[in-house]
Amino acid sequence: MWNSFNAMKLQITIPPNTHILRLAGDLDLYSVAEARQALLDFMADQPAIELDIHGLETCDTAGLQLLLAAHRHAGAAGKAFSIQMPAPAIGQCADALGLPPASRPAHTR
């Protein structure tokens, strides 16, 4: 029997000597707790946060909420926050929710 829970994966990498956190794979209800903890740990040690999410294959509302919350958390901590290489999955999720472009996570490149 195929179990969709086992099929969902999230890859989290931090290249050395950078302020970049890379998320790839599936950012969804099943992986958001792991991604949240990685983001909190990463944000605690960095003066500026850059997310590279071009490798995201899927993103659901839980994933989108995490990105928006990370942006707010960084701002409250006085840290710069940016997303480079936005993933189409983010736009698709935001479109499905009817979110206007101004309310979506901003990206730099």
N, C-alpha and C positions, 0 to 999 in steps of 0.2 A: 504494500500500500504506500502510495506517495504521500509524504507529509510536507506541506508547504512551509512549515516552520523551519525545517532543516534546510530548505532551499534558499532562505534569505540570509545574506551575509553582508557585513560591513567591514571595510578595511580602513584602519586608522593609522596614518604614518606621520611622523614629524621628521623632515629632513634635518640633518645636522647644521648648526649655525644659522638657523633661519627663525623667523617668526611665523612660519606657515604650518598649518595643520591641514593635512589632506584627508578628505573623506571620499571613499569610493564604494560602490556597490549599492546596497539598499539602506536608505535612511527612513525607517518606518517604525511602527509601533513595537516591532520585535527587537529593534536594535537601538532605539532612542535612549534607553537608560545607559547603555555602554557609551554611546556617543556623548551624552550629557556629561558623564563623569570624565571622559577624555577632554572635553572642552573646558570643564571647570579646572581640572589639573593644569591644562595648558595655559589657560588664562591667568592663573595665579602666578605663574613664573614669567610672564611676558609683558613688556610695556605696550606692545601693540599686537593685535591679533589679525592675522590674515587666514582666511579659509580658502583652500583650493578644493572646489567641489565638482570640478568638471568630470570626474569619474563616477558621479552618482548615476546609477541606472534608474532607480525609483526613489520617490519621496512621497510620503503621505502627509496627512495633516499633522501628525505627531512630529514628523521631521521638520516640517515648515515651522511649527510652533517653537521647536528647539532653536532653529536659526534666528527667529525673531527675538526669542528670549535672550540668546547669547548676545545679540546686538544691543539690547537694552541693558543687560548686565555689564557689558564692556563700557557703555556710555556712563552708567552710574558709577563705575570705578575709575572714570577719567581716562580710559584707554581707547585708543583708536581701534576701530573694527572695520574690516573690509572683506569682501568676498571677491576672489579672483576666479575667472573662468567659470561663470555660472553654468549650471547643468540644465538642460531642457526639462528635466523632471521637476525642477522647482517651479518653472513657469507653468507647466501643465497642472500641477497641484493648485497653484494660485488661481489659474484660470477656472479650474473646476469649482473652486470656492467663491469665484466672482470677486476676488480681491483686485482693486485697482493697482496699477503699477506703482503708485506712490507709497502703498502700504507693504510692498514686497521688500525682501532683503536687498539692499543696494549692492552693486558690484563695481569693482574698479577697472576691470579689464575683461 
